[in-house]
């Protein structure tokens, strides 16, 4: 998947692999090289590198902005805030009727 886009507004991005946060200006031409897990990887020829854009900024790329949870988590019911909080490790071990 490679699609050329022009940013419709300024948006934050993380430079790959350095990890520096930068602001990509409105009008920047980029190529979407990957869309995975709610984020986008862009190749930006004018800046000479790769950048990761969060799903919340997808609208700047002409995509729908992500809501924060990935679609996969919503699809299998893991988007409830208490889902992971209510999972407690099993502390008791029962062998032969005796609890350890």
matplotlib code that plots the C-alpha trace (Angstrom):
import matplotlib.pyplot as plt

x = [0.0, 1.5, -0.7, 0.5, -1.3, -1.1, -1.6, -4.7, -3.5, -0.4, 0.0, 2.5, 4.6, 7.4, 10.6, 11.6, 13.9, 15.2, 11.9, 12.0, 8.5, 8.1, 5.3, 4.6, 3.2, -0.1, 0.5, 3.4, 3.4, 3.8, 3.5, 1.6, 3.8, 1.9, -1.3, -1.2, -2.6, -4.2, -1.1, 0.3, 3.9, 4.7, 7.7, 8.2, 10.5, 10.9, 12.2, 14.1, 12.7, 10.0, 7.5, 4.8, 1.5, -1.0, -4.5, -6.0, -4.4, -5.7, -8.0, -4.9, -4.2, -7.7, -8.5, -11.0, -9.4, -9.1, -11.0, -8.2, -9.0, -8.0, -10.9, -9.6, -10.0, -13.5, -14.4, -13.6, -15.0, -11.7, -12.4, -14.3, -12.1, -12.5, -11.7, -8.0, -8.6, -10.9, -8.5, -6.7, -4.0, -4.8, -3.1, -4.4, -3.4, -5.6, -4.0, -5.8, -8.4, -5.7, -5.4, -1.9]
y = [0.0, 3.3, 6.3, 9.9, 12.4, 16.1, 17.0, 19.1, 20.6, 20.6, 17.4, 15.8, 12.9, 10.8, 10.6, 7.0, 5.6, 8.5, 9.0, 12.8, 14.4, 16.9, 18.9, 18.2, 21.4, 21.7, 21.0, 18.6, 15.9, 12.4, 8.8, 6.5, 3.3, 1.5, 1.7, -0.7, -0.7, 2.6, 4.5, 5.5, 5.4, 8.2, 8.7, 12.5, 13.2, 16.9, 16.0, 12.9, 10.3, 8.2, 9.4, 7.8, 9.6, 8.6, 7.5, 10.6, 12.7, 10.5, 13.3, 15.3, 12.5, 12.3, 9.3, 9.0, 10.0, 7.0, 7.1, 5.8, 2.1, 0.0, -1.6, -5.1, -4.4, -3.1, -6.0, -8.6, -6.6, -5.5, -1.8, -1.6, 0.3, -2.3, -5.3, -5.5, -4.1, -6.9, -9.7, -10.8, -13.3, -16.7, -16.8, -20.0, -23.4, -26.4, -29.8, -32.8, -30.6, -28.4, -24.8, -23.4]
z = [0.0, -1.1, -1.5, -2.0, 0.2, 1.0, 4.6, 5.1, 8.4, 10.6, 12.6, 15.0, 13.9, 15.3, 13.3, 12.5, 13.9, 16.0, 17.9, 17.8, 17.7, 14.9, 13.4, 9.8, 8.2, 6.3, 2.6, 3.1, 0.4, 1.9, 0.8, 3.2, 3.2, 6.0, 7.9, 10.9, 14.4, 14.1, 13.1, 9.7, 8.5, 6.0, 3.7, 3.4, 0.5, 1.4, 4.8, 3.7, 6.1, 7.6, 10.2, 12.3, 12.6, 15.3, 14.3, 16.0, 13.2, 10.4, 9.3, 8.2, 5.8, 4.4, 6.6, 9.5, 12.8, 15.3, 18.5, 20.7, 20.8, 17.9, 15.9, 16.8, 20.6, 20.0, 17.9, 20.5, 23.5, 25.0, 24.9, 28.2, 30.7, 33.5, 31.3, 32.4, 35.8, 36.8, 35.9, 39.0, 39.1, 40.5, 43.9, 45.4, 44.4, 45.3, 45.4, 47.0, 48.7, 50.3, 49.3, 49.1]

ax = plt.figure().add_subplot(projection="3d")
ax.plot(x, y, z, "-o")
ax.set_aspect("equal")
plt.show()
